[in-house]
Amino acid sequence: MLSYLQKSPLLSRMWLVTKYNLQTHFFVLYSIFDFFLINILPLHNPAFTLYPKLFPYYRHTIQIELRQTSNPKLMGPQSSMLRKAIELDPNFVKAYYRRAVAYTAILKSKDALKDFKTVVRKAPNDKDAKLRLAECEKIVKRIEFFRAIEVGDPPSASEGLNLDDMIVKDYDGVKLGNEMTTEFINDMLERFKNGKKIHQKYVYQIVMAVQKIVYDEPTMVEMEIESDAQLTVCGDTHGQFFDLMELFRLNGLPTEKHYYLFNGDFVDRGSWSTEIALLLYAYKWLRPSAFFINRGNHETDDMNRVYGFEGECKAKYNERTFKLFSESFSALPLATLIGKKYLVLHGGLFSDDKITLDDIRALNRHNQRQPGQAGLMMEMLWTDPQKEPGRGPSKRGVGMQFGPDITRRFCENNGLEAIIRSHEVRMEGYEKEHDGKCITVFSAPRYCDSTENKGAYINIGPDYKLDFHKFDAVPHPNIKPMKVGSIPSHRMCQDSGRFVGKHIAKHLTLYNRSDILAYFSAPLQRYSSENNTTPRSIAPPASGFQSASRRENMRIGARDGAICIGLDRSLLLRFSRGLRLEAGGGIAARFWGLGLGLRLGVFFSSFMLRLGMTFSWFCLSN
């Protein structure tokens, strides 16, 4: 029968359309059912009320959470449902298994190893668990091996760097001597506004000088505001140099009597991260006792590699510049105590109620250059507030969330009026949470050119009253976020397309539709042997939707997503007609981190992704 259909083009086309229509209906029903399971059923499920000790309900809810995030890393192994399921039934093997998988996703291999051993002990015939256990044991042994052969910290990036041998030639700006000057900073500001750089020698001088200053500062800087002075607290600026200039225009430049405190995350994402870092460091060098910088979670190596700062340093200066910045970031203080009333730190509070200001004072940050996956430093950089009381897992995969009771208790125990943190976008630039005891300030308006939020800063006078100010984004040169030294946009869209293709294949396998998957996979060998070049644009102009180059990038993403499941050339051409492309790789690329290659699950529910996949299948069948 199938061979006859293949010989008849008309019947073959009718068969394909019918087949894809059935598949479309399947995905539509699946998405509706999945949306009901994830968003409605848990809110109205009487099982938790009537039978709170019926642990299989917790198992199914865990499964829903895992499917909702599409990534165990985003659920967090400390899910309340996982804990509850294990508490109710210590022999509940699936709960241990799912927690182990989640631990693996966030690189907690030793914790995962414990749970995998429990699974194998309780289910000795489970081949998959044994395989996972063996893989996990290899990872743990490899980590321990590399730790054993470590001989100490790597040599400093400043070793062998003789600044006296660096001759500044043909430099048309104010030259820097052995001390920072206001004239140099003002000239540097104008150079940055005009798209110019400063000399490489001056970059080294600034970073190395500030590293020495901040290294000698305590982990928690304690300051008082003099009677004739004012302090401005700023949140994340994320490489948005021109918006920082607007903040300075509205609020004034730093002076001896106008203190500034920048609460971390001044690099990454924006395309002027080196400019902001050098400017803040220059002011720190000029006025070390009136200008303060806290470390944020983006002043770390892992984040810099992913979100653009490392690439920007290499593109504008060189690799040594990034290494010097990295060393200086690890020396930055983690918190600032203002007048014994406000604790300013980037992330938030802690998993242990016993933590006090004395514990922060005693923390030796120089023994741990990077925050890692657990511990006091990690929590200071990564945690977030939540509306519910108590503590909850973080959807970031690192850290946790703390409720209003945690904040109130911490403030009472330490004699504080409030904590001031950043780390999250707030649409009005700031937000008072937890009955005013947790204040979030964010100073990057129109974040990444995609979120219509305002920026904000807080002025604090000698009376220690908080004065909030909001400001809007200003125009800047037409350079997209993470453009300098980052992954090309078509690569991000390719990743998005691959992600969609991978998940379509996953769902086909999950529902035992091997016949459809086999049909798609058949042309894969033929397609992969062709040149991997950008296909010629065949789409008509998209009125007001996206530029031709963006459509072309998405076309590449859709193509690569299709390669994952082996779609042949004819289907790819149909897949690319008109704006149908945006339904496939495009909808993922458009929503996936607002076009910046961020993970979709961080900002949107998996239902949006499934809706995009459903739409793409619908386009294939029409």
NORURDA-V385874 format. One record per helix or strand of 3 or more residues. SS is the DSSP state (H for helix, E for strand). FROM is the first residue (numbers start at 1). LEN is the number of residues. If there is no record, write none. Layout:
SS_FROM_LEN + SS_FROM_LEN
This chain:
H_2_6 + H_9_36 + H_47_4 + H_55_15 + H_72_4 + H_80_9 + H_93_13 + H_109_14 + H_127_22 + H_163_3 + H_182_12 + H_200_16 + E_220_4 + E_230_5 + H_241_11 + E_258_6 + H_273_14 + E_291_4 + H_301_7 + H_309_8 + H_319_13 + E_335_4 + E_342_4 + H_357_6 + H_365_3 + H_376_7 + E_391_3 + E_400_3 + H_404_11 + E_418_4 + E_430_4 + E_438_5 + H_447_3 + E_455_6 + E_466_6 + H_489_22 + H_514_9 + H_524_5 + H_548_18 + H_569_7 + H_580_4 + H_585_11 + H_600_4 + H_606_15
